[in-house]
Amino acid sequence: AGSGSWPLGGVNWTWRQLATKFFAVVGRQRRVWSLAPFWFVFFGKLTDLWLGLQGLQRGLDVGRFVEVQYADVFVEPSSAQTALGYPHDDYEGALREVVTEWLRQRRTFFTNR
């Protein structure tokens, strides 16, 4: 939901672009909303409260995490790719594979419970 770009291998996609691609892989058309940092923290704290009432604790401080999520970041991978000798890949294909496997694992997890 952040405004910055984030590296995935050798490509920089915004969270909004990544979420849109994710929904396309799972076969759902969804409008992806970007929340202001305040709302991201607010909803994170609400879920912290919900978890706390169940005697659970999140391993992540949402308030601090949001700073990283909303930072404007761009990674230029060319120098590393040249030094290590690897080219750009089919990033959308890789995302499809990861999401497809995640869906398979998720179905297996819930059907074995």
C-alpha positions in Angstrom: 0.0 0.0 0.0 3.0 2.3 0.2 4.0 4.8 -2.3 7.6 3.6 -2.8 9.0 1.0 -5.2 10.4 -2.2 -3.8 12.8 -4.6 -5.3 11.7 -8.1 -6.4 14.8 -9.6 -8.0 15.8 -7.1 -10.6 12.5 -5.2 -10.9 11.0 -2.4 -8.9 7.2 -2.6 -8.5 5.2 -0.5 -6.2 3.1 -2.3 -3.6 0.0 -1.3 -5.6 1.5 -2.9 -8.8 2.5 -6.0 -6.9 -1.0 -6.4 -5.3 -2.7 -5.9 -8.7 -0.5 -8.5 -10.3 -1.2 -10.9 -7.3 -5.0 -10.5 -7.7 -4.6 -11.1 -11.5 -2.8 -14.4 -10.8 -5.5 -15.6 -8.4 -8.1 -14.7 -10.9 -9.8 -11.8 -9.1 -10.2 -8.2 -10.2 -9.8 -6.0 -7.2 -9.3 -2.3 -6.9 -6.2 -1.8 -4.9 -6.3 1.1 -2.4 -3.3 2.9 -1.0 -3.8 3.9 2.6 -2.2 6.9 4.2 0.5 5.8 6.8 -1.8 6.9 9.6 -4.5 4.4 8.6 -2.0 1.6 8.0 -0.8 2.1 11.6 -4.3 2.4 12.9 -5.5 -0.8 11.4 -2.3 -2.5 12.4 -2.9 -1.4 16.0 -6.5 -2.7 15.9 -5.3 -6.1 14.8 -2.7 -5.9 17.6 -5.5 -5.3 20.1 -7.6 -8.2 18.6 -4.6 -10.5 18.9 -3.9 -9.3 22.4 -7.4 -10.2 23.5 -6.7 -13.7 22.3 -3.5 -13.9 24.3 -1.4 -13.6 21.1 1.3 -11.1 20.2 2.5 -9.9 16.8 6.2 -10.3 16.1 6.2 -7.0 14.2 5.9 -3.4 15.3 3.5 -2.0 12.7 4.3 1.6 13.6 8.0 1.1 12.8 7.3 -1.1 9.9 5.2 1.5 8.2 8.2 3.8 8.0 10.0 1.3 5.8 6.9 0.5 3.7 6.2 4.1 2.8 9.8 5.2 2.1 10.6 6.1 -1.5 13.0 3.4 -2.5 14.4 2.4 -5.8 17.0 -0.3 -6.3 19.0 -0.2 -9.5 20.1 -3.9 -9.9 22.3 -3.5 -13.0 25.6 -3.2 -11.3 24.9 -6.3 -9.1 23.6 -8.2 -12.1 26.7 -7.4 -14.1 29.1 -8.3 -11.2 27.3 -11.5 -10.4 26.6 -12.4 -14.0 22.8 -12.9 -14.0 20.3 -11.3 -16.4 16.8 -10.0 -15.9 14.3 -12.8 -15.5 10.6 -13.3 -16.2 9.5 -11.6 -13.0 5.8 -11.9 -13.7 6.3 -15.6 -14.4 8.1 -16.0 -11.2 5.3 -14.2 -9.3 2.8 -16.5 -10.9 4.7 -19.6 -9.8 5.1 -18.3 -6.2 1.4 -17.4 -5.9 0.3 -20.6 -7.5 2.4 -22.6 -5.0 1.1 -20.5 -2.1 -2.5 -21.2 -3.1 -1.7 -24.9 -3.4 -0.1 -24.9 0.1 -2.9 -22.9 1.5 -5.5 -25.3 0.2 -3.5 -28.3 1.6 -3.2 -26.6 5.0 -6.9 -25.9 5.4 -8.1 -29.2 4.1 -5.8 -31.1 6.5 -7.1 -29.4 9.6 
